Structure formats: C-alpha cells, structure tokens
Amino acid sequence: MIYGIGTDICDIRRIRASLERHGERFALKILCEREMEVWSARSARWPERGVRYLATRFSAKEAFSKAIGLGMRMPMTWRLCEIDKLPAAHANAGKPCVVLHGALKYWFEARALRAHISVTDESEYAASFCVVEAAD
C-alpha cells in the first residue's frame, strides 16, 4: 500500500550559487559523512560533477521528506537521510536507494515503511521521485 509520494526539482544553478557563497559548509549541511566523501572526491576531479551530485542528493532528500509527510522537520533531517546506490553484488546494482540513520531510521522502521527513489539530472536541473510503501 502506498504511504506517500514525493517529487522535487532543483535548479542546479541555485546549488552552485549556494556553494560559491557558503563553500563546503553548505555541503556539510546537506550531506551525511559517506556522501561528503563522494562529493569531495567528485568535486576534486571535476567540480561540475560535485555540484550535480549535491543537487541530486538535495532533490532526493526533499522528495523523500515529502513522501513520508514530514517535510524538513524532526525526525527528518538532511544528514539522517542518505542517498546511496545498491552494491555491485546486488541484482539491481547501481540503483539509487535511501539509507536512514538515527531517529529517522527508528521512526521509519516503526511504521514498517519501504522507500523507492529515482534521481536524474540535466544541464540545469536535478529531479527526484520517491514512493514510500507501508506493509499491508
């Protein structure tokens, strides 16, 4: 049964401007520790890839927060929600997935929810779509 659906579109130019204005502090607000490692590596090799990575994570977390019906209020926080990829050993390797931490993880598990996330980016926009299911 569908618990909630969320979608978000993010202007990559806005993310770039925030990075220019606030530097790494902006990324630290949005990304969890593992995401920061990926962002730093991508930004070092090709800065534009780092901007796009941050924009897709921003968009995906917004879509997820809408799908669970909380928006950006406790226990939903930027850093307790991680957007990762399924590992190579998995049948759907590379598929984006939501990994939750701390109070948000407990809140989500207590409701027996399951999330599906899709992310994409184009030259000026990043977009995400999230469906959250409740156990029948």
C-alpha positions in Angstrom: 0.0 0.0 0.0 1.4 3.5 -0.9 2.1 5.5 2.2 3.2 8.6 0.3 4.7 10.0 -2.9 7.1 12.9 -3.2 8.8 14.7 -6.1 11.3 17.5 -6.3 13.0 19.5 -9.0 16.1 21.5 -8.1 17.8 24.3 -10.1 21.5 23.2 -10.2 22.5 26.9 -10.7 21.0 27.6 -7.3 23.0 24.9 -5.7 26.2 26.2 -7.4 25.4 29.7 -6.1 25.0 28.4 -2.6 28.3 26.5 -2.8 30.0 29.6 -4.1 28.5 31.7 -1.3 28.9 29.3 1.6 31.6 26.8 0.4 31.9 23.4 2.0 29.6 24.5 4.9 26.6 24.2 2.6 27.5 20.6 1.5 28.1 19.7 5.2 24.5 20.8 6.0 23.0 18.6 3.3 25.3 15.5 3.1 26.0 12.8 5.6 29.5 11.6 6.2 29.7 9.0 3.3 28.0 11.4 0.9 30.6 14.0 1.8 33.4 11.6 0.9 31.8 11.0 -2.6 31.1 14.7 -3.0 34.7 15.7 -2.1 36.2 13.1 -4.5 34.0 14.1 -7.4 34.5 17.8 -6.8 38.3 17.4 -6.7 38.3 15.5 -10.1 35.6 17.6 -11.8 33.9 20.4 -9.9 30.7 20.3 -12.0 30.2 16.6 -11.1 30.4 17.6 -7.5 27.7 20.3 -8.0 25.4 17.8 -9.8 26.0 15.2 -7.1 25.0 17.7 -4.4 21.9 18.8 -6.4 20.7 15.3 -6.9 21.1 14.5 -3.2 19.3 17.7 -2.2 16.4 16.9 -4.6 16.2 13.2 -3.5 16.0 14.1 0.2 13.4 16.7 -0.5 11.3 14.2 -2.4 11.7 11.6 0.4 10.7 14.1 3.1 7.5 14.9 1.1 6.8 11.2 0.6 6.9 10.5 4.4 4.8 13.5 5.0 7.2 15.3 7.4 8.9 17.8 5.2 12.1 19.0 6.9 11.1 18.6 10.5 12.1 16.1 13.1 13.0 13.3 12.9 13.7 14.1 9.2 16.9 16.0 8.8 19.3 16.3 5.8 22.1 14.3 7.4 19.9 11.4 8.8 18.8 10.6 5.2 21.4 9.2 2.9 21.0 8.6 -0.9 23.3 5.7 -1.9 23.4 3.1 -4.6 22.9 -0.7 -4.3 26.2 -2.5 -4.3 27.7 -4.4 -7.3 26.8 -7.8 -5.7 23.1 -6.8 -5.7 20.8 -7.8 -8.6 19.9 -4.2 -9.1 23.4 -2.9 -8.8 23.7 0.9 -9.0 20.0 1.6 -8.4 19.6 4.5 -6.0 18.4 3.7 -2.5 17.5 5.5 0.7 19.7 4.7 3.8 18.4 6.2 7.0 20.2 6.9 10.3 19.5 7.6 13.9 16.0 8.8 15.0 14.8 8.9 11.4 15.7 5.2 10.9 13.8 4.3 14.0 10.7 6.4 13.0 10.7 4.8 9.6 11.1 1.2 10.8 8.5 1.6 13.5 6.0 2.2 10.7 7.3 -0.7 8.6 7.9 1.6 5.6 9.9 1.0 2.5 11.2 3.7 0.1 11.9 3.7 -3.6 13.8 6.6 -5.1 14.7 7.8 -8.6 17.1 10.6 -9.3 18.1 12.4 -12.5 19.9 15.5 -13.7 20.2 17.5 -16.8 22.2 20.6 -17.6 20.3 23.0 -15.4 18.1 20.8 -13.2 18.1 17.8 -10.9 14.9 15.9 -10.2 13.8 13.1 -7.9 10.7 11.0 -7.4 10.1 8.9 -4.3 7.4 6.4 -3.4 7.1 5.1 0.2 5.2 1.9 0.8 3.6 0.7 4.0 3.4 -3.0 4.8 0.0 -4.5 4.1 
